[in-house]
Every structure is written in structure tokens, then in C-alpha cells.
Amino acid sequence: MKPPLAAAKHILSQAWGITLCLATLALPLSAPAAPRTPSADAEVLERLPLRPGDTTARKFLQLRQALAKTPADASVANTLAQAYFDQAMAKGDPRYIGYAEAVITPFASVMTADLLLVRGQLRQYRHQFDAALDDFASALRQDPQLAQAHAWRGAIFLVQANYPAAQQSCQALLALERRALACACNGLLQAYTGQLQAAHSSLQQALTESPAPENQLWLHTRLAEVAQWRGQAAQAEQHFKAALRTGLDDGYLLAAWSDFLLDQQRPAEVLALLASWESSDGLLLRLAEAETLLKLPVAARHVQAIADRFEAARLRGDVTHRAEEARFELRLRGNLQAALALAQANYTVQHEPRDARILLEAALAAKDPGAAQAAVHWLRSSGFQDPRLLVLAQALKPKTP
């Protein structure tokens, strides 16, 4: 907390409000212009000025201008689409996924390996996992050295709990002599199959071989999760804080750190962490949880905002946030049956620990042990070790007379 900076922000916000009022008062009192329908979907209605110092907006502007000059250049399109995808991951803002899809759509019949890689990432974001796997496989047929395609395939196989296939992806990375990626891949595979000490060692090895800040962020985040699963809260906190010290925006990190704080009964810290992240549905959900626990009046407004966003997603046919919506219905609305139905639907597609947790929690709250048997079976067959999940599974066992 830096009071001088906070004060400066307050003064600037007041100045902006005054300027807006003066501009409004200066408008001529003439009749409004007749509405006009754009002649084409691509017509630009207005260009907003860049804010001074907004390097991200300037980067996107430069990339769009470059693509406009050479619209058939697949490498330029790939750079812009990848930048949009990275921004979506950093900010938790799905609009950038749509922007990226619009960039690569004109190349659908002439997809390069790099464009296939980007399209696969976009499809996995929308949980179109089979289509994403096809894209990564096609990319590898064009470029067998494309290690990122193997890494993404491994990540999807882990989400699907297809551990033999994930192992093949890890081995492919090792064969390409991408040791850091192979260690990271193996680390997650080991973690999901109950080999937590080995997982820690593999991820730690990758950490020593990957000095880039974005890699350090990701690996510290996953090491924090492994520490949590081992019941080592202090070590988990150290890794989360190391990830935060990279200074990079990352929606996954903020969500995982917020979940840790909520599990540790520290909602006030979540407020400070997520105060400026309302644009992300997942982070707004966690912010509303913290506000509800602290009995803050603003919680009601945020709960309604989340409900509106989930309703809008349903109208679009978007079902990628069913786990988050299940959590919303369970923890903030107390709608147990809706939460359970959403958690079950989500678990048919995704089998990661967080997916199992919400299904177990919803089944326990609804007093319907049979509804979570898929997650219980996964815990048993995978060997995954997390004290919280094991306690939930034990609570769902039928009571013997």
C-alpha cells in the first residue's frame, strides 16, 4: 500500500470527472443526428485515442497496422493472434480470444504450423479439446520440431486425465532436447498421479533451467499448488509470492493465489489483490466471495454482475465456465441443485483437481454422494493426493450401520 500513489490516483480521477462534466456542458444544444447503420461489419465507427504510456494498446495498434499493410502475411497474422491470446490469458478477458480468431480466420485454408498452434490454443480455451488436439497434430506434421505443440497436447491430456498420452507428450519434449519443457510436463503428470515429491523435484529442475520471467511465474505457481497438495501452506505461500514478484499479469496466478487466501481465511487480502480485476469473470467471482465473507455491501452488486455475465454466456452458447458457475451457485447463491448439475456437466469435459473439488463440494452440500462418483473414482485410480479432496471423498462415503 502506497498512500502517495493512492492519493495521486484519487486526484487524477477527480480531474477526469471535472473535465468530462465541462466537456458535456460545452456541447451545443442542437438536435441529435439521425442514427446511421454501418455499411459493413468491418467499418470503423470511432477510433479511441491511446492513453499515454499504454504500451499494450500501442503494441496491438502497431501489429494491426502491419497486418493491414500485408494482409496475406501469415507470420504477421500469427504474431498478432498470439499476442491477443497471451493478453486473454494475462487479463482473463475473453474478448481477446475473439480478436485472435478474427485475425486467423482468413487463413483457414492455408494454415501454417504456427497458425495451427495458435488456433489450437484458441480452441482449447473454448474447451474444444478434440479440435485443438487435431490442430496441434497437424502443426507437428508440418513442423516436427514444434515443441510447443507437444506441450499443449500434454496439457490437454492432463485435463482429460489421459495420463498415458500425456506421458508420450512429455517424452516427445525430452526427445527434442527441450529439458525445461519436459521437466515441467513430467512435473504436472507426476503431481496428478500422486507422486508429489517427484513432481516437486521435476518442477524445481525446470525452474533452474528457465530464467525467463514468464516461465518463472508459471513454474512457481505450479510449485505452489504442489506444496498445497502436500499440506505445506508456508512453502506454497513462498512460491506464490515469488510468482507475483515477476511483476507480470497472469489470471491463473491471481485465481490460484486468491483461492489459497480464501482457504486460509484471509479474504481481506483478496480484496486488495483483485480490486482492479473486475473485468475477469473468474477473478470477480473470487472478489465477490471475499466481499461476502467480510459482509461488505458491494458484494451484492458484484454477485449480480457475475449472474448477468453467466446469463450472457449461456445466451451465446458459451459453456466454458461451468466450474466457475457451479462455484458461484454453491458459495454465493446457495443453489445446491444448480451447482451440482453444473459441476457434473463440467466434469464430463475436465478432470483436473479443481474440477473434482467443486463436484465433491457440490455433491456433499446437496447430500447426493452418488453424483460425485466420477471424481471419487478419479481420486482412487489416479492416486492424486490432496488432503482437502480426500476429506471430501471420505465424507461422501456411505455410513455403515
Residue pairs with C-beta under 8 A, 6 or more apart in sequence:
1 272
38 45
50 57
50 58
50 61
51 57
56 87
59 83
60 80
60 83
60 84
60 87
63 76
63 79
63 80
63 83
64 80
66 76
66 80
67 73
67 76
67 77
67 80
67 103
70 76
71 106
74 107
74 110
74 112
74 114
74 115
75 112
75 114
77 103
77 104
77 106
77 107
77 115
78 104
78 112
78 114
78 115
78 118
80 100
80 103
81 100
81 101
81 103
81 104
81 115
81 118
81 122
82 100
82 114
82 118
84 96
84 97
84 99
84 100
84 103
85 96
85 97
85 100
85 118
85 121
85 122
85 125
87 93
87 96
88 94
88 95
88 96
88 97
88 100
88 125
89 250
89 251
89 252
90 248
90 249
90 250
90 251
91 249
91 251
91 279
91 280
92 251
92 254
92 255
92 277
92 279
92 280
92 281
92 282
92 283
93 279
93 280
94 125
94 281
97 122
97 125
97 126
100 118
100 122
101 122
104 111
104 115
104 118
104 119
104 122
107 115
111 119
111 138
112 142
113 139
113 140
113 142
113 143
113 146
113 149
114 139
116 135
116 136
116 138
116 139
116 142
116 149
117 135
117 136
117 139
117 146
117 148
117 149
117 152
119 135
120 131
120 132
120 133
120 134
120 135
120 136
120 139
120 149
120 152
121 132
121 152
123 129
123 131
123 132
123 135
124 132
124 152
124 155
124 156
125 320
126 318
126 320
127 319
127 320
127 349
127 350
129 156
129 159
129 160
129 349
132 152
132 156
133 153
133 156
136 149
136 150
136 152
136 153
137 149
137 153
139 146
139 149
140 146
140 149
140 150
143 149
145 176
147 173
147 176
147 178
147 181
150 169
150 172
150 173
150 176
150 181
151 169
151 173
151 181
151 184
151 185
153 165
153 169
154 166
154 169
154 170
154 173
154 185
154 188
154 189
155 188
157 163
157 165
157 166
157 169
158 166
158 188
158 189
158 192
158 352
159 350
159 351
159 352
160 350
160 351
161 192
161 351
161 378
161 382
163 189
163 192
163 193
163 382
166 185
166 188
166 189
167 189
169 185
170 182
170 185
170 186
170 189
171 182
173 181
173 182
173 185
174 182
179 206
179 209
180 206
180 209
180 210
180 215
181 206
183 202
183 203
183 205
183 206
183 209
184 202
184 203
184 206
184 210
184 218
184 219
184 222
186 202
187 199
187 200
187 201
187 202
187 203
187 206
187 222
187 226
188 199
188 203
188 222
190 196
190 198
190 199
190 202
191 199
191 222
191 225
191 226
191 229
191 384
192 352
192 353
192 382
192 384
193 382
193 383
193 384
194 382
194 383
194 384
194 385
195 383
196 226
196 229
196 230
196 385
199 226
200 223
200 226
200 227
200 230
203 219
203 222
203 223
203 226
204 223
206 215
206 219
207 215
207 216
207 219
207 220
207 223
210 216
210 219
213 246
213 247
213 248
214 246
214 248
216 242
216 243
216 246
217 243
217 246
217 248
217 250
217 253
218 243
218 250
220 239
220 240
220 242
220 243
220 246
221 239
221 240
221 243
221 250
221 252
221 253
221 256
223 239
224 235
224 236
224 237
224 238
224 239
224 240
224 243
224 256
224 257
224 260
225 236
225 256
227 233
227 235
227 236
227 239
228 236
228 260
228 386
229 353
229 384
229 385
229 386
229 387
230 385
231 387
233 260
233 264
236 260
237 260
240 253
240 256
240 257
240 260
243 250
243 253
243 257
244 253
244 257
251 280
251 282
251 283
254 273
254 274
254 277
254 280
254 283
255 282
255 283
255 286
257 273
258 270
258 273
258 274
258 283
258 286
258 287
258 290
259 286
261 267
261 269
261 270
261 273
261 290
262 270
262 286
262 289
262 290
262 293
263 388
267 289
267 290
267 291
267 293
267 294
268 290
268 294
270 286
270 287
270 289
270 290
271 287
271 290
271 291
271 294
274 283
274 284
274 286
274 287
274 290
275 287
277 283
277 284
277 287
278 284
278 287
278 302
278 305
281 306
281 309
281 310
281 321
281 324
282 321
282 324
284 302
284 305
284 306
284 309
285 306
285 324
285 327
285 328
285 332
287 302
288 299
288 302
288 303
288 306
288 332
289 331
289 332
291 298
291 299
291 302
292 299
292 303
292 331
292 332
303 332
303 333
306 328
306 332
307 328
307 333
310 321
310 325
310 328
313 319
313 320
313 321
319 345
322 342
322 343
322 345
322 346
323 342
323 343
323 346
323 350
323 354
323 355
323 358
325 342
326 338
326 339
326 340
326 342
326 343
326 346
326 358
326 359
326 362
327 339
327 358
328 339
329 335
329 336
329 338
329 339
329 342
330 336
330 339
330 343
330 358
330 361
330 362
330 365
333 339
336 362
336 365
336 366
337 366
339 358
339 362
339 365
339 366
340 359
340 362
340 363
340 365
340 366
340 368
340 371
342 362
343 355
343 358
343 359
343 361
343 362
343 363
344 359
344 371
344 374
346 355
346 358
346 359
347 355
347 356
347 359
347 374
347 375
351 378
353 384
353 386
353 389
355 375
356 375
356 378
356 379
356 384
356 389
357 388
357 389
357 392
359 371
359 372
359 374
359 375
360 372
360 375
360 376
360 389
360 392
360 393
360 396
361 392
362 371
362 372
363 369
363 370
363 371
363 372
363 375
363 396
364 372
364 392
364 395
364 396
369 396
369 397
369 398
372 393
372 396
375 389
375 393
376 393
376 396
378 384
379 389
379 390
379 393
